[in-house]
Amino acid sequence: MKVELENIKPQDIEKRSFEIITEELGERTFAPSQELIIKRCIHTSADFEYADSLCFSPEAVQLALKAIQNGACIVTDTQMAKSGINKKVLAKFGGEVYNFMSDEDVAQEAKSRGITRAAVCMEKAAALDKELIFAVGNAPTALVRLYELIQEEKIRPRLIIGVPVGFVNVVQSKELIMETDVPYIIAKGRKGGSNIAACICNALLYMLSKDRN
């Protein structure tokens, strides 16, 4: 069987990918502030369900962009998400990315209390004297603890990206965040992942970087 490949230059692969995504979405349209995020999630995962499952609170994108411009930092629940975020662009606005999952004090605290390290990481982040965006792509317990900290008025995130993947308490944890008045971008259902969390962060950063150039 003869396989015909598109003759695409390496620098044009991403552009062609987005053209294909746009073609396959057909006549579907999205809010201008949300379109790039949705398409980048599809590009990252090759999963068109994100066109329907991504849920944005009112003005979530605009508020997130303003927070980043004002130097907000990003907290992730995995090292994978942290490694995938464009830290160079974030640094241009004075922000940095935090992940506490490998910290010894977090491991000890989680073990002594019988809770997940992800939950303890959210507590450690709440103690930071910084404006924060949370990008959760793996641990629903991180979202649950964030919800509790919000209710306890111990933290007020500028944005919560809630896209943990899996089966246990994943859907419920996302729904908890959607009950708050904190800006959010949520992938409803079971799908998500650290790559999606990083992808959404990078889409926001790309918007700002493009505006700067």
BABAMAR-554587 format. One line per field, with one value per atom (N, C-alpha, C): x, y, z; residue number from 1. Coordinates in steps of 0.02 Angstrom, whole numbers, plus 50000, padded with zeros to 5 digits. Each point is the difference from the previous one (the first is absolute). Layout:
! BABAMAR-554587
px: c(X;...)
py: c(Y;...)
pz: c(Z;...)
nr: c(NUM;...)
//
This chain:
! BABAMAR-554587
px: c(50042;49958;50044;49985;50038;49969;50040;49976;50024;49954;50018;50003;50057;50010;49998;49976;50002;50072;50020;50068;49999;50013;49996;50069;50021;50063;49991;50053;49994;49970;50018;49976;49926;49973;49930;49953;50027;49958;49945;50018;49949;49946;50021;49953;49951;50026;49958;49953;50025;49958;49940;50011;49945;49952;50025;49957;49954;50028;49960;49947;50020;49952;49943;50016;49948;49954;50030;49960;49952;50024;49959;49947;50012;49949;49943;50013;49948;49975;49934;49969;49996;50028;49996;50040;49972;50034;50004;50050;50011;50011;49992;50015;50073;50016;50068;50051;49982;50047;50013;49955;50005;50026;49996;50015;50070;50051;50068;50011;49971;50007;49969;49940;49966;50040;50022;50037;50068;50032;50064;49991;49945;49985;49988;49965;49989;50066;50041;50066;50044;49998;50042;49977;49934;49973;49972;49990;49965;49930;49971;49934;49952;49953;49954;49945;49997;49950;50012;50062;50014;49961;49977;49958;49935;49979;49937;50011;50055;50008;50033;50038;50032;49948;50001;49951;50035;49979;50032;49951;50021;49959;50000;49952;49998;50065;50026;50061;50062;49999;50057;50065;49997;50061;50025;49955;50021;50031;49969;50025;50068;50008;50064;50055;49985;50050;50022;49952;50016;50044;49984;50039;50072;50009;50067;50039;49967;50032;50022;49964;50016;50049;50029;50052;49977;49939;49976;50044;50006;50039;49952;50027;49960;50022;49952;50013;49972;50041;49977;49998;49965;49997;50046;50037;50048;50062;50056;50061;49993;49960;49990;49967;49948;49967;50048;50038;50048;50050;50026;50051;49972;49934;49970;49981;50000;49980;50059;49986;50052;50020;50048;50022;50035;50030;50035;49951;49944;49949;49969;49984;49971;50046;50064;50049;50001;49982;49998;49950;49951;49949;50012;50056;50018;49975;49972;49974;50047;49987;50037;49953;50025;49959;50023;49953;50015;49971;50037;49974;50035;49960;50028;49996;49983;49989;50061;50060;50061;50031;49968;50027;49994;50054;50001;49947;49992;49950;49929;49987;49935;49988;50051;49994;49988;50037;49992;49932;49977;49935;49943;50005;49949;49997;50058;50003;49973;50018;49978;49925;49970;49928;49958;50033;49965;49961;50029;49968;50050;49978;50044;50049;50056;50049;49970;49958;49969;49958;49965;49960;50045;50054;50047;50033;50013;50029;49955;49935;49953;50004;50008;50007;50064;50054;50064;49996;49965;49992;49959;49950;49957;50039;50057;50041;50046;50003;50042;49968;50039;49975;50003;49962;50001;49931;49988;49941;50011;49951;50012;49947;50024;49959;50017;49949;50012;49984;50046;49992;50003;49941;49995;49981;50045;49987;50001;50011;50007;49960;50001;49974;49935;49944;49937;50003;50043;50006;50027;50039;50024;49942;49954;49941;49955;49991;49958;50030;50066;50032;49996;50008;49993;49930;49950;49931;49992;50029;49995;50036;50058;50039;49964;49965;49961;49942;49966;49944;50024;50061;50028;50030;49996;50027;50076;50034;50073;50036;49963;50031;49948;50023;49956;50038;49997;50037;49975;50046;49980;49967;50018;49970;50016;49952;50012;49989;50053;49995;49991;49940;49984;49989;50053;49996;50031;49988;50027;49967;50038;49976;49991;49950;49992;49928;49991;49935;49974;50045;49979;49997;49940;49987;50022;50014;50022;49943;49944;49943;49976;49994;49975;50044;50066;50047;49994;49990;49991;49936;49948;49936;50003;50040;50009;50029;50051;50031;49950;49957;49951;49946;49995;49952;50027;50065;50029;49992;50019;49999;50070;50046;50068;50001;50034;50005;50029;49973;50024;49997;50043;49995;50001;49945;49991;49987;50030;49983;49950;49937;49949;50008;49983;50007;50065;50019;50058;50066;49996;50060;50039;50064;50044;50072;50039;50070;50047;50061;50051;50017;49998;50015;49947;49938;49945;50006;50018;50009;50054;50057;50055;49979;49963;49977;49957;49955;49957;50041;50048;50045;50037;50026;50039;49956;49938;49954;49990;49992;49993;50064;50057;50064;50012;49979;50008;49960;49940;49958;50036;50030;50035;50065;50036;50063;49988;49947;49982;49981;49965;49981;50060;50052;50060;50042;49998;50044;49974)
py: c(49940;50060;50063;50045;50061;50054;50030;50052;50067;50046;50066;50048;50033;50047;50071;50045;50071;50024;50038;50028;50067;49995;50059;50014;50062;50020;49997;49983;49994;50062;50059;50061;50014;49961;50011;49947;49951;49945;50024;50043;50024;50040;50043;50040;49955;49948;49954;49962;49983;49965;50042;50064;50044;50010;49999;50005;49939;49941;49939;50002;50023;50006;50046;50057;50048;49970;49963;49968;49948;49960;49947;50027;50058;50031;50029;50007;50023;50069;50007;50065;50019;49960;50016;50063;50041;50062;50002;50037;50006;50074;50015;50068;50015;50059;50016;49988;50013;49991;49927;49956;49929;49957;50026;49959;49971;50041;49975;49946;50008;49950;49934;50004;49938;49965;50038;49969;49973;50033;49975;49935;49995;49937;49943;50015;49950;49982;50050;49988;49956;50012;49962;49928;49989;49934;49962;50036;49972;49976;50033;49981;50059;49992;50055;50008;49956;50007;50063;50025;50061;50061;49995;50054;50006;49945;50000;49998;49969;49990;50057;50042;50057;50051;50018;50046;50059;50060;50061;50041;50022;50046;50068;50043;50066;50039;50022;50041;49965;49934;49964;50015;50000;50011;50071;50049;50070;50012;49971;50008;49966;49942;49964;50039;50027;50039;50061;50033;50058;49980;49943;49976;49985;49967;49985;50064;50048;50064;50035;49987;50030;49958;49948;49961;49938;49976;49940;49940;49955;49939;49941;49945;49941;49943;49966;49942;49938;49949;49938;49943;49947;49942;49944;50011;49950;50035;49965;50025;50001;49954;49997;50064;50023;50062;50059;50001;50054;50002;49942;49997;50021;49992;50016;50073;50039;50070;50043;50047;50044;50051;49982;50043;50063;49998;50059;50057;49983;50050;50026;49953;50020;50048;49987;50042;50071;50010;50067;50045;49968;50038;49997;49970;49997;49938;49952;49940;49941;49949;49937;49942;49940;49940;49963;49980;49963;49930;49953;49933;49973;49978;49979;49925;49962;49928;49962;50024;49965;50026;50049;50029;49952;49993;49952;50017;50064;50018;49983;50004;49982;49925;49960;49927;49980;50030;49983;50020;50060;50024;49956;49981;49957;49932;49972;49935;50003;50052;50005;50010;50033;50013;49951;49958;49951;50030;50053;50032;50002;50022;50000;50059;49990;50055;50058;49984;50053;50047;49972;50041;50045;49972;50039;50055;49985;50050;50061;49989;50056;50043;49968;50036;50041;49970;50035;50060;49991;50056;50056;49982;50050;50045;49976;50040;50049;49994;50046;50069;50051;50068;50024;49965;50015;49990;50034;49987;49934;49954;49933;49976;49964;49962;49926;49958;49929;49960;49956;49957;49928;49969;49933;49952;49953;49954;49927;49986;49930;49981;50042;49980;50034;49963;50030;50023;49968;50022;50071;50021;50069;50048;49983;50043;50001;49942;49997;50043;49996;50041;50074;50016;50070;50026;49960;50018;50015;49956;50010;50064;50012;50060;50063;49997;50057;50013;49946;50007;50026;49981;50023;50070;50029;50067;50004;49945;49999;50012;50001;50012;50027;50041;50027;49997;49942;49993;50049;50021;50042;49957;49936;49953;49930;49955;49928;49964;49968;49957;49929;49974;49935;49947;49963;49949;49933;49978;49935;49945;49947;49944;49939;49959;49939;49983;49960;49972;50014;50003;50008;50073;50024;50069;50054;49981;50048;50047;49972;50041;50043;49969;50036;50058;49991;50053;50060;49986;50054;50038;49964;50032;50044;49980;50041;50069;50000;50064;50043;49969;50037;50030;49978;50028;50064;50013;50058;50062;50057;50061;50018;49952;50010;49986;50041;49987;49930;49965;49932;49984;49953;49965;49926;49966;49931;49956;49940;49950;49952;50010;49958;49927;49956;49929;49972;49942;49963;50020;50033;50013;50061;50001;50054;49975;50025;49977;50058;49984;50052;50036;49963;50033;50051;49986;50047;50061;49989;50055;50048;49971;50041;50034;49965;50027;50063;49998;50058;50059;49986;50053;50032;49958;50025;50039;49980;50037;50071;50006;50066;50041;49968;50035;50020;49958;50016;50062;50005;50059;50064;49999;50059;50013;49947;50007;50029;49977;50025;50073;50020;50070;50045;49973;50039;50013;49953;50004;50050)
pz: c(50000;50000;50000;49954;49995;50045;50042;50045;49974;49990;49976;50059;50008;50055;49974;50042;49983;50003;49952;50000;50038;50065;50044;50030;49996;50032;50076;50037;50073;50033;49977;50031;49985;49952;49980;50028;50037;50023;50047;50048;50047;49964;49954;49961;49962;49968;49962;50047;50060;50048;50019;50011;50019;49941;49940;49941;49997;50014;50000;50055;50059;50056;49981;49970;49980;49947;49953;49948;50030;50046;50029;50048;50028;50042;49958;49936;49954;50016;50006;50011;50074;50043;50072;50014;50042;50021;50076;50024;50072;50018;50063;50022;49984;49974;49980;50055;50063;50055;50015;49978;50016;49943;49940;49940;50001;50014;49999;50052;50059;50053;49979;49973;49978;49946;49950;49945;50022;50048;50024;50040;50036;50036;49951;49946;49948;49967;49986;49969;50045;50065;50047;50006;49997;50015;49940;49944;49941;50019;50049;50026;49991;49953;49985;50053;50049;50053;50041;50000;50038;49972;49939;49973;50038;50031;50038;50076;50022;50072;50037;49964;50035;50020;50064;50027;50032;49982;50023;50043;50058;50038;49966;50014;49967;50008;49943;49998;50029;50003;50028;49964;49934;49961;50009;49997;50008;50069;50051;50069;50008;49968;50004;49966;49942;49963;50041;50031;50041;50060;50030;50057;49980;49942;49976;49986;49970;49986;50064;50054;50064;50042;49968;50033;50037;49987;50034;49984;50049;49992;49989;49975;49986;50046;50030;50042;49965;49991;49969;50051;49982;50045;49975;49947;49976;49972;50004;49969;49924;49973;49927;49976;50035;49980;50006;50054;50010;49942;49981;49948;49932;49991;49936;49990;50054;49996;49977;49956;49974;50053;50040;50056;49977;49942;49974;49986;49969;49986;50065;50045;50065;50037;49997;50036;49974;49937;49972;50037;50031;50036;50076;50020;50071;50037;49964;50032;49996;50040;49997;50015;49988;50010;50062;50041;50061;49997;50027;50012;50063;50047;50065;50012;49948;50008;50024;49983;50019;50064;50032;50061;50058;50038;50056;50053;50015;50051;49978;49935;49974;50008;49983;50006;50072;50047;50071;50027;49981;50023;49974;49937;49970;50034;50014;50033;50070;50038;50069;50006;49951;50002;49960;49962;49960;49942;49970;49942;49943;49942;49942;50002;49968;49994;49960;49952;49960;50043;50049;50045;50042;50025;50041;49957;49937;49955;49994;49998;49996;50063;50057;50063;50001;49976;49998;49953;49944;49953;50031;50041;50031;50047;50024;50046;49963;49934;49961;49998;50005;49996;49927;49957;49929;49970;49943;49961;49963;50002;49975;49950;49950;49954;50013;50008;50012;49937;49982;49941;50024;50008;50027;49944;49985;49945;50019;50065;50020;50061;50053;50065;50017;50001;50022;50072;50041;50070;50005;49950;49999;49991;49955;49990;50061;50032;50060;50055;50010;50052;49982;49936;49979;50016;49986;50015;50075;50042;50072;50022;49972;50018;49978;49945;49977;50049;50019;50047;50068;50019;50064;49994;49940;49986;50014;49986;50008;49935;49946;49935;49951;49954;49948;49934;49966;49936;49948;49956;49943;49947;49997;49953;50023;49990;50010;49934;49976;49941;50028;49995;50030;49947;49986;49947;50022;50063;50019;49958;49989;49959;50045;49985;50038;50016;50053;50014;50071;50049;50070;50019;50013;50023;49950;49939;49950;49980;49980;49979;50058;50060;50058;50020;49996;50020;49953;49936;49951;50014;50017;50014;50062;50049;50060;49981;49958;49980;49963;49960;49962;50044;50062;50048;50033;49994;50031;49955;50027;49959;49976;50003;49975;49925;49960;49928;49987;49951;49985;49926;49982;49936;50017;49987;50021;49939;50000;49950;50032;49985;50031;49979;50047;49986;50026;49975;50024;49967;49943;49961;50026;49984;50019;50000;50047;50006;50010;50021;50011;49935;49944;49936;49982;50018;49986;50046;50063;50047;49974;49979;49973;49935;49959;49936;50010;50048;50013;50025;50045;50023;49942;49956;49943;49951;49993;49956;50026;50066;50031;49990;50012;49992;49928;49953;49929;49981;50027;49986;50020;50059;50026;49962;49985;49965;49930;49968;49934;50002;50055;50007;50009;50031;50014;49938;49954;49941;49949)
nr: c(1;1;1;2;2;2;3;3;3;4;4;4;5;5;5;6;6;6;7;7;7;8;8;8;9;9;9;10;10;10;11;11;11;12;12;12;13;13;13;14;14;14;15;15;15;16;16;16;17;17;17;18;18;18;19;19;19;20;20;20;21;21;21;22;22;22;23;23;23;24;24;24;25;25;25;26;26;26;27;27;27;28;28;28;29;29;29;30;30;30;31;31;31;32;32;32;33;33;33;34;34;34;35;35;35;36;36;36;37;37;37;38;38;38;39;39;39;40;40;40;41;41;41;42;42;42;43;43;43;44;44;44;45;45;45;46;46;46;47;47;47;48;48;48;49;49;49;50;50;50;51;51;51;52;52;52;53;53;53;54;54;54;55;55;55;56;56;56;57;57;57;58;58;58;59;59;59;60;60;60;61;61;61;62;62;62;63;63;63;64;64;64;65;65;65;66;66;66;67;67;67;68;68;68;69;69;69;70;70;70;71;71;71;72;72;72;73;73;73;74;74;74;75;75;75;76;76;76;77;77;77;78;78;78;79;79;79;80;80;80;81;81;81;82;82;82;83;83;83;84;84;84;85;85;85;86;86;86;87;87;87;88;88;88;89;89;89;90;90;90;91;91;91;92;92;92;93;93;93;94;94;94;95;95;95;96;96;96;97;97;97;98;98;98;99;99;99;100;100;100;101;101;101;102;102;102;103;103;103;104;104;104;105;105;105;106;106;106;107;107;107;108;108;108;109;109;109;110;110;110;111;111;111;112;112;112;113;113;113;114;114;114;115;115;115;116;116;116;117;117;117;118;118;118;119;119;119;120;120;120;121;121;121;122;122;122;123;123;123;124;124;124;125;125;125;126;126;126;127;127;127;128;128;128;129;129;129;130;130;130;131;131;131;132;132;132;133;133;133;134;134;134;135;135;135;136;136;136;137;137;137;138;138;138;139;139;139;140;140;140;141;141;141;142;142;142;143;143;143;144;144;144;145;145;145;146;146;146;147;147;147;148;148;148;149;149;149;150;150;150;151;151;151;152;152;152;153;153;153;154;154;154;155;155;155;156;156;156;157;157;157;158;158;158;159;159;159;160;160;160;161;161;161;162;162;162;163;163;163;164;164;164;165;165;165;166;166;166;167;167;167;168;168;168;169;169;169;170;170;170;171;171;171;172;172;172;173;173;173;174;174;174;175;175;175;176;176;176;177;177;177;178;178;178;179;179;179;180;180;180;181;181;181;182;182;182;183;183;183;184;184;184;185;185;185;186;186;186;187;187;187;188;188;188;189;189;189;190;190;190;191;191;191;192;192;192;193;193;193;194;194;194;195;195;195;196;196;196;197;197;197;198;198;198;199;199;199;200;200;200;201;201;201;202;202;202;203;203;203;204;204;204;205;205;205;206;206;206;207;207;207;208;208;208;209;209;209;210;210;210;211;211;211;212;212;212;213;213;213)
//
